[in-house]
């Protein structure tokens, strides 16, 4: 039984939503954040990337960065750039990109269900990134950015959400990247609470470090709070939950900076030993089991033999696994893609032009991947397995600053 909770959101008035909303902290660098926040005093980047308000070159993980995030958040509240809703409720959040729409429920979910696996994960997390999110949460006493979750819709919930979009939205704007963002406040959250109680699991689509940070912050707050109870707000974290069939996963492409000493013709000959290779044009592979390869100024299609792929194995049958196991490791010597400096990962939204530029600049090779499907992702999570690194790139990203969940301030809580 999945337990979701209404909350009294901090959110901008509709007239300021476009000005406040920003990219999530983990998709832009400090330099990009500083540039995008230039002249925008209301941008939520001052909270999620607060190092932009300190001296250039400051380590983004020093205590002053997190204190600055807290001061900036409080300043936005004092200036009424963010308003606190008078009573707890749920919200709807719709994004439309290139005519494709996804509509999700904004709610709080329970840390305990993350711990028990009822909120399922599919990625490993890095301790340093967990540390960063935990410190940010404890310093600001808020979940400033939602986790991106999904669920298998039994057939009724998408329609229920769509029905509640007939009311007047609390914000509506088109961001600079062309994505339209619209939000609604739900008058009666009870039907949603009851509907989600009939589900037995949710899935993390994007936001594994935010989820892990919420868990660690909850542990620290509970330990430091002599009046701790399981119903404390820090035992919940902010999420937007989408029906899984509405989500769009883009490929996460690869660039290897060299050919491990091989000439391009020798590399192509090595590829022919693992699959069928034929000339191709730039783009996205049409089917699973195919990879587009850019080397020496030309594109090629590599097709792995269908009979060699065990589709019963949710990990080994992924295209990113096939590429790693049959090309990157044995041919190019990329043993651990998480740590090898010779490999770069490029989100599919950047297109093949970026792959050509990077591979051409270093004399290496680029791989354009067929996107992992949502069904493949859920199958991995259901099997209790971990996806290979950089397997999925979700678009559009959830904008930050549109909904903030506050929790109890526990001054003695420290990173554990």
Secondary structure, DSSP 4 states (H G I P E B T S, - for coil): ---EE-B--EE--GGGHHHH-B--TTSS-HHHHHHHHTT-TT-THHHHTGGGGS-TT--TTSHHHHHHHHHHHHHHHHTTSSEE-SS-B-EEEEEEETTEEEEEEEEEEEHHHHHHTSEE--S---HHHHHHHHHHHHHHTEE-S-EEEEE---SSHHHHHHHGGGSPPSEEEE-TTS-EEEEEE-S--HHHHHHHTT---EEEEE-HHHHHHHHHHHHHHHHH-TT--TT-GGGEEEEEEEEGGG--EEPEEEEES--TT--HHHHHHHHHTTEEEEEE-SS--SSTTEEEEEETTEEEEEEE-GGG--TT-TTTTSHHHHHIIIIITTTT----TTT-TTEEEEEGGGHHHHHHHHHHHHT-EEEEEPPPPHHHHHHHHHTT--PPTT--EESSPPPBSS-BEE----TT----
